[in-house]
Amino acid sequence: FRYTINGKRKLTSFGKYPEINLKKAREIKTKWQEMIEQGIDPLEEDQKEKQKEIVAILDKFDTLTNSISEGLPKEIELRQKQYEYYRDLLLNFPKPEI
């Protein structure tokens, strides 16, 4: 797809077939032509959208790692207490007299 925006010629593709079929390519072309008419560079907008997706994924990853790093020590502490409780219970279990 060739287009000119702000006096600059640009060339790009919408993707590879069969990932992008003809119908989808035509939809993208129509959307991009509307953006060009409004003075918006579709390539720059596409890159911004991809960056937003990456940021969202990184934010989810950050949240997950923080929850693990906060929750894991507490879980380990609770398991340690549970282990000590059952260990003491077994060690203090009354022994039958022989």
Secondary structure, DSSP 8 states (H G I E B T S, - for coil): -EEEETTEEEE-----TTTS-HHHHHHHHHHHHHHHHTT--HHHHHHHHHHHHHHHHHHHHHHHHHHHHHHHHHHHHHHHHHHHHHHHHHHTS-----
